[in-house]
């Protein structure tokens, strides 16, 4: 498969977009999981 400049630019731009999406959503997912764990701990200690 011949890799010309246009195809290389498309591949690189898709990779950059994927990293951008991961950078947006990974912190949100981590924060929601940690907050659920903290809420469960508070409920357990209050009982």
C-alpha positions, 0 to 999 in steps of 0.5 A, a space after each residue: 500500500 502506497 502511503 502518500 501525503 494526503 493519506 498520511 495527513 488523514 491518518 495523523 489527524 484521526 489519531 490526534 482527534 482520538 487522543 483529544 477525545 480520550 483526553 476529554 472523557 478519561 478525566 470525567 470517567 475517573 472523577 465519576 468513579 472516584 466520587 461514587 466510591 467516596 459517596 459509598 464510603 460516607 454512607 457506610 461510615 454514617 451507618 
